[in-house]
Amino acid sequence: MFAIRWRRLLPLVMLALAATLLIGACGGDDGGETTGSGESLSGSVAIDGSSTVFPVTEAVAEEFRSVAPDVRVTVGVSGTGGGFEKFCSGETDISDASRPIKQSEIDACAESGIEYLPLRVGLDGLAVVAHPDADFLECITMEELAILWGPDSEGSIKSWNQVRASWPDEEIKLFGPDTDSGTFDFFTEEVNGEGGASRADYTNSTDDNVLVTGISGSNGGSGYFGYAYYAENQERLRVVAGDGGEGCVIPSDATVADGSYALSRPLYIYVSLASLAEKPQVREFVRYFLSDDAIALVPEVGYTAIAADELAESRADLEAAISGG
C-alpha cells in the first residue's frame, strides 16, 4: 500500500517529505505494525502444545504465511502439559491447549514472570472409538467408561464382558494419549472424577495417528482422542455413542455445540502478553487467528466453531490486552 502512495506522491513532494512518510509507514519507534498485506512483518512466532489444537493452529499458520510471508511460524506438538512447560519458561509465544491451565502451571508461569491471555478458539468432542468389527460397542455409559479406564481396573478388567455382562468374552486392548496430553487430563477428570487417575496398562502416544492405527488394527481395540481425528479416519474406526445420563449421543458438531454430548470441551490458545507487546508479528498472527477467514478453518479441520458472541468477546479481550487495557 505504501509503494502505491509513494508512486503517486513522488512527482509532488520533496525527498525530505518522502523520508518522513517512510518513517511513519514503518511504524516509527513502536517496532512496526503490519500493512494490510502484512508486507512489513518479519521475525518468528513460536507455538507448541496440544495435539488436538495443532490441526487448527497449523491451518491458520499456513494461511497466515500467504499474508505475511516473511514471518516464520513454527507449530510444535508437545501435548498441552508439555506446551505449558515451554510456555511458562518463556520458550514460546503461544501455547495450544485442550484444557484450561492448571494451578501448577499458573504458578510456574508466575515464577517466570510470564503473563498470558487465554482465548477460546473452538470446541471439540472426545470420540470414544473401537475396532470397526466391534458391533457390540454401540453405546457406553460414563460409569462403564470408569470401569474400563479407572485405576483399579489395571490388571483386573481384561475382557469386555467384565465391563458389561452381555458383551463378548474378548480381550480388551486400550489405546490413548499420554499423561502430558490435555485430552488425557480432560477425559480422566470427566470419567473418573476431579483429581482422578487412569489405569496405566494401555498403549499411549502423543501421536493420534499411532492411536488410530493401533485401534483399527487390534481386535478388541478401543480408545479415545479428539473427534476430528475420528472424522478423518472414520472408514477405519467405529465411533461409540456416549451416555452421560440422558441417553446415547453420538459426537457431532451439533451435539458438541449444544453440550448434549457428554465429552465436549473448549479449545484454547494462550498468548504471552510480553510477546503481544514486543512482537508485531505475534500481535498480527493472533489477530489473524480470530479473523473471520481463519476462524472458518475450525470446522474445516473437524472441530466446532465457538458462538459469535464468544468470538466477539475474544476479539475484544485481545485488543484490550494489546492496548494495555
N, C-alpha and C positions, 0 to 999 in steps of 0.2 A: 504494500500500500504506500509506503514511504517513497519507493522508487518512482511510482506513478506521479505523486505530488511533486517530487523533485524535478522530473522532466517538464512538468507544466510551469513550475516556478522559475526554472533556470534562466529563461530569457528576461525575466522581470526583476530579479533580485541580485543583490551583490553577494560575493562569495562569503562575506562575513555573516550575512543573514542565513545563508545556506548552512554554514557551520553550526549556527545556533539551533536551527531546525533539526539538524542531525543529532545534536546532543539531546534535544527534547524527545525526539522519536525513539532514541535508545534508552530513555527512562532516567536520565540524569544519574544521581548518586544512589538510587534505590535498587540497583542490580539489574534493572531492565525488565519491563513487563513484555509479555508476548504481543506481537501484532495479531491481527485477525487470522493470518495464515500460520502463525507460530514460527515465522522465519527467524525471529530474534532469539529464540530459545536454544539453549545448549546445555551441556552437563549431563548428569545422570539422575535416575530415580531408582532407588534400591527397595525392593519389595520381597517379603518372604512370608511364609506361614501356611495356612490351611490348604490342604489338597482339594478340599471341597470348593473353596472360593477361587482357587487357581484358574479354572477354565474361564471364569468371568473376567478376572484381572488380566489374564493373558490375552483375551479377546479385545479388551479395552486398550491394552498396551499396543497391540498390533494396529488398531485403528489410529491411535494417537501418533504412532510413528509416521503415518501419512500426513498428519497435521503439523508435527514438529520433528522433522527427520533428523535433526542434529542432536536430539535428546536420546540418550541410551537408557532404556527401561529394562531392568532385569527383574524377573519374577521367579523366586525360588519356592520350593515345596518342602519345608521342614516340619509340617504339621502346625496346628495352632499353638501348641505349647512351645515347640522349637522356634517358631516365628517370634513369639513374645520374648523368648530368651534373647534373641538377636536384637529385637526392637528395643528392649529395656536396657541393653548395653550400648545402644547408640549405633549399631551396625547398619540399621535400615531406616528408611524414611517412612515406610508404610508397612503395617502388619495385617495380613489377611487372617480373619478369624471366623470360625463357625460356631463360636460361643462367646459370651461376654468374658472380659478379662477377669481372672481370679484375683483374690485378695493377695496371694503370694506374689503374683505378677505386678499388681499395683504397687506393692511395697518395693519390689525390685526396680521398677521404673522410678519411683520416688527417690530411692537411694542414689540412682544415677542422674537425677535431675531431669528425667525425661517426662515432659508433659505431653498430653496427646488429646486428640479429638476422635471419639468413636462415631462412625457413620454407618447406618444400616443401608445396605445396597441391594438386598434381595431376601427371598425366603426359600427354604429348602425343606423337603421331607426326607427323612431317612427311610430307605427302602429295605425291608426285610426280604431277602431273596433266597431261592433254593435251586437245586439241580432241576433242569426242565422236566425230568420224568417223575418228580416228586408230587404226584397228583393229590396225595393226601394232605399236602400243605396248602390249603386254600385260605385259611384264616387262622390267626394265632392271637390269643389274648395277651395282655400285658403280664398277667400272672404266669402264663406259660412261658413267656419270654424270660421272666425272672427265674423260673425253674431251669430253663435252658442255659442261661448265661450267668446265673448267680455264683458267687464264690464257693458256696457249699456244694455246688454241683460238680466241681472239679474232681475228676477221677471216679465219680459215682454215677452221674447221669450220662450214660453212654449209648443208649438206644432210644429211638423216637417213641416207643411205647411207654417209656418211663415219663415222658412229658404229657402224653395223652394216651390212655389205655387203648383207644381204637386205632391208634397209629401203628405202623408195622414195627416188627422187631428187627429194625435196620440200624446199623451203626451210624451214629451222629458224627459228622465231620464239619467242624466250625471254622470259619474264616472271618477276620475282621481287622479293623485298623489297630495300630499300636497305641500305647498309652500316652504318647505325645500328641495324639490327634484330638482335635475338638470334637470330631464325630464320636470317638470313643467316650469322651467326657459326657457329652450330651446324652448319648444312648444309655450309658451306665447309670447316670443320675435319674433319667426318666424311667428306666426299667427297674433298677434296684434301689432307688431312693437317694436322696441327697447325701453325699459323702459315701455312697455305696461303692463296692468293689466288684470286679468281674472275675470269673474263672480265667485262669491263665493258660489252660491247656487247649489252645486253639492256634491256628496259623495266622500270624499277624503280619501286616505290611503297611508301609506308608504309601505304597502304590496301589491305587484302587484297581488298576488293570490286572495286577497279580491276584487280587481277590476274586475278580470276575473269572479269571482262568481257573483258579482253584475250585471255586464253587461249581462252575459249569462242567468241570472235568472229574468231579467226585460224586459217585452215587451216595446219597445220604448227606450231601453237602448243603450247607446253609450259611448265611452270614448277613452282614448289613453294611451299607455305605450310602452316600448321597444319592437321591433319586435320579439325578442327572446321569449318573454312571449306569444305572439300570436302563434308563431310556436309550442310552447309546448302545446297549448290549442286550436288549430285550429278546432278541431271537435266540440268545444263548442261555437265558435265565428264566426262572419262574418267580413272579412277584407275589408276595404273600400279603393278603389284607390284614390290617391290624384292628383289634377290638379293644378300645380303651374304656369300654363300659357302655357304649352307645351303639353297639353292633359293629359288624365288619365293614371297614372302609379301606378302599384301595387308594394309595397315594396318587395324586394328580395335581395339576396347577390349581384347580378349583378347591379340592379338599385341603390342600396346604394353605391356600389363601384364607379360607374361612375357618381354619382351625379344627375342622371335623376329623382330620387325620391326626391320630394321637402323637405321632413322632414328627411334628413340624417344628421348625426353628428359624430364627433370623440369621442372616449372614452379614458380616461387618468388614469394614476396613478401619484400622486405627492409624491415624496420621499424626506424626510428630509435629508439635506446634513450632519447634525450632526450625524444622525443615520448611514449614509453611512460611515462616518469617524470613528465612535466609536464602531460600532456593526458589526462584521464579518458576523453574521447570516443575517443581513439586506442586506449587500452587496451581499451575495451569493443568497439570495432569489430573489433579483431584477435581478441579472444576469440570474438566472434560469427562471424568468418570461419572459425574452427576448430570451431565447434559442429556437431553432427550435422545440424541443419537447413540450415545454409549449405553445409557440405562436400558435401551431397547435390546441390547445384546444379552441381557439377563435371561429372558425367556428363550432366546435363540440357542443358548447353550444348555437349556434344560431346567432352569430354575424359575421361580415365580417372582414377578415384579412386585415391589412394595407399592402401597397405595399412593395416590397422587399427593395427598396431604402430608404423608410421611416423607416423600421425596422433597416437597417444598420446605419442610422443616429441616431436612438435612442440608439443603442448599443454603438456607438462612443461617444455620449453625456454622457452616463453612465460611461464609462471608463475614460473619461476626468474628470468627477466630482469625481470619486474615487481617481484618481491620483492627484487631486487638480489643474488640468489644466483649 
